Each structure stands twice: as structure tokens, then as C-alpha cells.
Amino acid sequence: MEAQEKKRALTILCLLAVVAFAVHFVNKATHAGGDGTDAVYVRGSKDKQYGDVKDLGYGGERAQTQSQQQLVPTSQEIPTTGGQVNNGGEDTEFYNTEYELPPPVEKVYDEEHMFLEPLRHFSDVKDPHRPSDTAFFFHVPRAGGSTMKDIIGKCLKLIQSSEVGVRDGHDKDPILQVLDVKESKYVNVDTTTVPGIQRAVDLGLATSGLTDVIVSSYYHDSAALFDLNHQGRAFIMMRNPIERAVSMYWHRVKEVGDLDKDISIEDYAQGNGIENNWMTRFLTNRMTGELTKDDMEQAKQILKEKFLIGLLEDLDETVYRIMKYNEWKYDADETAKMKQEDCIRDLATVGSAINPDPYEIPTRGTQAYALITWQTQFDTKLFEYAKQLFDEQTKKWGTKERKKLLKKQKKKGNH
């Protein structure tokens, strides 16, 4: 009798094991990719392949297997992807569970922050990256912008929208298309002028999926390019305003030629051609009139809320952060990846569109220094604040080495 009871119990245990195995197999099949491997679900709202744009909406998710989607490592090394560098992928922790981002919602601002309302379709720095976002490079002249554009186009092989794509009459094209120009690809729009931005709006640039990066110095005008479901993801390269002003002077004298060579840098700084607080004005859209402390505070808030900060003086770290922020990846092919890394290293060392002749920066105590300091007083304070933001953004976007360094500095400061 006892032997029969044991036999019956063993039979029941076997049946339970079979049922458990069957349930596990069904769940695994439900979450598997087409090749039978575990699928990693990635949000997707558009495929950025020129000529073929798929708007999947935010309610649906695009699933890919791990063999199709490479995960972004948490190490310093920028991840790789097969073929052309493009948006997609995220830090590993975002991928080890199935998830779905909630639909984007319109931002609502109180009366004190209504100046941000026209910029609501630029995502906040704290917002998660969405595949429908388009990187927006706010180009500050003479602050490493040409170098960054060459890194984006020549090294990373990303498709840009700037002024290059409208050469040879392409500003009259009735539809958007991607053109090959000197080792880089460009959409046939000009986002560096206000009329060009309006044409890009009319042609649906941001919603087309054709461009990886939009480049412009007109931040507020460019806001019209985006909407709730296709937002701009802004980053900026900044430089010491006094150095930038001097670089601009020599650039205009030696290369552009719109400043007479007889105009001294002192004359220039007294108002004969110098820009007055360019960054503060273009960030706040206060192009005329006297700037106030409120304007500067608004510019600070815009930088804090809307921009990943890059610094010309820290270019290697900046390139890493911009790639991580926009989820750009190196090529999966090791040889191609090494070429990309060498390309970035060379450009970071030599630079693009640098002043051809050496020049001196006016020193403290000279008339030129005093005049330039007065013309850039708001921008100088904004630049110092941007360096603080750069340090604050290290925690999320910085390299491992920079995170360790910042941690050591904070510990030292506490002693």
C-alpha cells in the first residue's frame, strides 16, 4: 500500500513538471524573435533610412532580436552598429526588461517659465531618447562647429542638414533628397538661414526621417521644424567668449574679408563689427536692444533644460558625450571602426576652419581685453555656468574616467 502511494505521488510530480515545462516553453515562444532567440523589445517610431520612412507611432513597439540589435555597453567605448552610424540602441540597463515608453505629452509652463513654451518641441535633457528624435546642433560660430560637423559627416557618416545640400541649385528641388558631397551626405535644405528653415518646415524635414542631424544657429526659428511626436534633441559646443571674439575678428580680416585690415582689434571691440553677447542673444531670441539680467537668467535656464553641453577645450570628452546622448555608434566592422576613431582623433587634434595664422589673445589690463570683456559680459557669465552644467552632466553622459576624476575632486573638496 505504501509503495502504491509513493508511486502515485511520483506520477503527480512528473505531471506537474511536464505542465511547468510546457508553460515555460509557451512564454519563451511568445517573447522570442523570428529565429527562436529571446527578443529584446526596442521602442521605435520611425526607421531613419532615406527614401523609406515608417511611422509606427508610439503605441506600437518594434521588436528585434539580440542578434539584430547591439546593446550599448556601460564602458567608455562607444558601441558599434552594422553599416552606417545611425540612431538606435541605449544604455544596457534600458534593454534588460521589456518596456514601452509612454506617449509624449505637451509640456505646460507656469507664467515664470513661459519663455520656454516656444521651445517645447525641443526635448529636455532629462527626457529619454526616442527614435523619432532628431539631433539638433546649435552652431556657435568660431567655437569648433566646423570640426564637429566634419566629425559628424566625414567620420561618423551621418546625414546632415545644414547649408551644403542646396548647392548647385538644389534649393529649388520640389522634394527632399539626400546628396553626396565630398565624403559626406546632406539633405537638400539650408537650415542655416531663416528662409531655408521655412522651406525645410514646408517640406517636412524632421518628420521625413531623412536627416540624422540638423545644424543651425537659429535656435528659436528651428523650433518650427519639430512637433510633439518628432522632437529636436539639442546639443551645443561652447568656447571662452573672449577667445571666440578674437578668433572671429581674425577670421573676418584674414579669410572672409568683410573687415578692413586697417581696423584694429580695439576699434573692432568698440563696436566696429564685434558681436554683442552672441550666445545670450541667440538663445533668448533677443536680437536687439540692451540685454538685462533676466535675459541672462533665461539663457541659463534654456541651457540647463534643453542642451547637452559640449566644450571646445574638452573636445574628446565632448565627442563621447554627444555620441552617447544621441545614441550614435561606431561601425560594427573593426577596420571601419578604427578608421572612424582615427578620423575623429585627427580632427580633434588639427581642427577644421581654424585661423590660418597664429594670433595673440589680448591680456588682462589691455584696452582690447577690457573692451571685449564688456561686449561679452553676459556670454562670459553664461559660459562659466555652462562649465558647471558640463560637470553636472558628467554623471549621466561622461566617460568612466571623467566620472572617477569628478568623484575624486568632490572628495578632495569635502576635506
Salt bridges, closest charged atoms under 4 A:
GLU2 OE2 - LYS6 NZ 3.96
GLU5 OE2 - ARG8 NH1 2.92
ASP38 OD1 - LYS28 NZ 3.25
ASP47 OD2 - LYS54 NZ 3.98
ASP47 OD1 - ARG62 NH1 2.50
GLU77 OE2 - LYS337 NZ 1.90
GLU90 OE1 - ARG43 NH2 2.43
GLU98 OE1 - HIS31 NE2 3.40
GLU106 OE1 - ARG120 NE 3.50
GLU106 OE2 - HIS121 NE2 3.16
ASP110 OD1 - HIS113 ND1 2.81
GLU117 OE2 - ARG120 NH1 3.01
ASP124 OD1 - LYS306 NZ 2.87
ASP127 OD2 - LYS107 NZ 3.31
ASP171 OD2 - LYS172 NZ 3.10
ASP173 OD2 - HIS170 ND1 2.74
ASP180 OD1 - LYS185 NZ 2.77
ASP227 OD1 - HIS230 ND1 2.96
GLU243 OE1 - ARG239 NE 3.93
GLU255 OE2 - HIS251 ND1 3.21
ASP258 OD2 - ARG252 NH2 3.04
GLU275 OE1 - ARG244 NH2 2.71
ASP295 OD2 - ARG286 NE 3.26
GLU297 OE2 - LYS300 NZ 3.76
ASP314 OD2 - ARG402 NH1 2.47
GLU317 OE2 - ARG321 NE 2.90
GLU327 OE1 - HIS129 ND1 3.17
ASP342 OD1 - ARG345 NH1 2.63
ASP357 OD2 - LYS254 NZ 3.91
GLU384 OE2 - LYS387 NZ 3.45
